[in-house]
Amino acid sequence: MTNHTIAKLSAAAVATALTTGAAFAESHVDRSGWPESFTVGTASQGGTYFAYGSGWANLVAEELGVSGSGEVTGGPMQNMALVHTGDAQFGMTTMGPAAESLEGTNPIAPGLQMTNACAMFPMYQTPFSVTALSSSGITSISEIPDGARIGFGPAGSTSDTYFPRMMEELGVNFERRNGGWSDLGGQLQDGLLDVIAFAAGVPVPAVSQLEVQTDVNIIEFTEEEQATILEAFPVSEFEISADTYTTLEAPARSVSMWNFAIANCELPESFVYAVVDTVMSDNERMVNIHRAAASTLPENWDKNKVMKWHPGAARWFSENAGADIAADMIHGG
């Protein structure tokens, strides 16, 4: 190797080092206080939370060069507790469990107001839907007979926590049953249940399966019923589109509960800003992780009316989504 070649190689090495150094410095702007690793509290394996949460954890870890992963947990209530205490940096929750946790009525730690868990970004909504067999003659909530046997999904789920209360609010008198989605669908078909009331992504596979085997009624809320529920619970208006089920001939009026990603409020603003930017700036990438992410859009920032925002997240949505977030809705504001 000639001296000239060595000199050329050295010059190239120096140039590469300078370029790499500059890029490294640029990517490490304001990384003071960033954690060396992070975990995202999700839920049980096999569910939407675990797939979605593990997916964005891996995406963020890859993009930001910080080790991170999804963690199996008991779901929304436990995630509020884990993020509040800092045992998990991030988590996923539903608006109902978030509201209860802030009020100090989270069953995991009764009396503890979990105000150190902050809103980070909107994920997707969980609609509440009611189904009965056509042979039952039930076509509306008001027609559900006294003492009806209603299946509300797995015990302790968002569905089981809120749908019975909603039914009570609407004056329905019922006998409560729990179980897995497909099991309850089978019980409805066998005449062991009168109604199934599920809070789950639509189409609910158990309901789609029922429609193939028998005639069902997808029961919508009346405008008055919807208004009553909106007033009493942390839910949003929702419409189950007509193409969701073959049974539906028109959209069905419903309500949904939004799911939000949460962050420990003490995490550095620049870190949370970078995480939100990674997740929210390329929706196609998120939809590839889980199709529920079709709703993980910047304009849905306004679906949080419960939790205070992490300052880093509030700054991202203000700068990139035209969000007008009141100062008293931002942690420390």
KAPEJO-V603322 format. One record per pair of residues at least 24 apart in sequence whose C-alpha atoms are under 6 Angstrom apart, sorted by the first residue. I is the first residue (numbers start at 0). J is the second residue. D is the distance in Angstrom with one decimal. If there is no record, write none. Layout:
I&J&D  I&J&D
This chain:
36&65&5.6  36&66&4.5  36&67&5.4  37&67&4.6  37&88&5.7  38&67&5.5  38&68&5.1  38&69&5.7  38&87&5.4  38&88&5.8  39&69&4.6  39&70&5.8  39&89&4.6  39&90&4.7  40&70&5.1  40&78&5.4  40&90&4.2  41&70&5.8  41&71&5.6  41&72&5.7  41&74&5.9  41&91&6.0  42&71&5.1  42&72&4.5  42&73&5.2  42&74&4.1  43&71&5.5  51&289&5.7  54&288&5.7  82&116&5.6  82&263&5.2  83&113&5.6  83&115&4.6  83&116&4.7  83&263&5.9  88&262&5.9  88&263&5.5  89&261&5.6  89&262&4.5  90&260&5.8  90&261&5.2  91&259&5.8  91&260&4.4  91&261&5.7  92&258&5.5  92&259&5.6  93&257&5.8  93&258&4.2  94&257&5.8  95&233&5.8  115&263&5.9  115&264&5.2  116&262&5.8  116&263&4.9  116&264&5.6  117&261&5.4  117&262&5.2  117&264&5.3  117&307&5.5  117&308&5.1  117&309&5.1  118&261&4.7  118&306&5.8  118&308&4.5  118&309&5.9  119&260&5.3  119&261&4.9  119&262&6.0  119&312&5.3  120&259&5.7  120&260&5.3  121&259&4.6  121&295&5.7  121&300&5.9  122&258&5.4  122&259&5.2  122&295&4.6  123&257&5.9  123&258&5.5  123&294&5.0  123&295&6.0  124&255&5.8  124&256&5.5  124&257&4.2  124&258&5.7  125&199&5.3  125&200&5.4  125&255&5.2  125&256&5.2  126&198&5.5  126&199&5.9  126&254&5.8  126&255&3.9  127&197&5.7  127&198&4.3  127&254&5.9  127&255&5.8  128&196&5.8  128&197&5.5  129&195&5.8  129&196&4.5  129&218&5.3  130&194&5.8  130&195&5.4  130&216&5.7  130&217&4.7  130&218&5.8  131&194&4.8  131&215&5.8  131&216&5.3  132&215&4.3  132&216&5.9  133&214&5.4  133&215&4.6  133&216&5.3  138&218&5.9  139&218&5.6  145&172&5.2  146&172&5.4  146&173&4.2  146&174&5.6  147&173&4.7  147&174&5.8  147&193&5.9  148&173&5.9  148&174&4.7  148&192&5.1  148&193&5.3  149&175&5.5  149&176&5.8  149&194&4.8  149&195&5.4  150&176&4.6  150&177&5.5  150&195&4.6  151&177&5.6  151&196&5.2  151&197&5.8  152&177&5.2  152&178&5.2  152&179&5.7  152&180&5.8  153&177&5.4  153&178&4.7  153&179&5.3  158&197&5.8  158&198&4.5  180&205&6.0  181&205&4.9  202&243&5.7  219&251&5.1  219&252&5.1  220&252&5.5  220&253&5.7  264&309&5.7  268&310&5.9  268&311&4.2  271&311&5.2  272&311&4.4  272&312&5.4  272&315&5.9
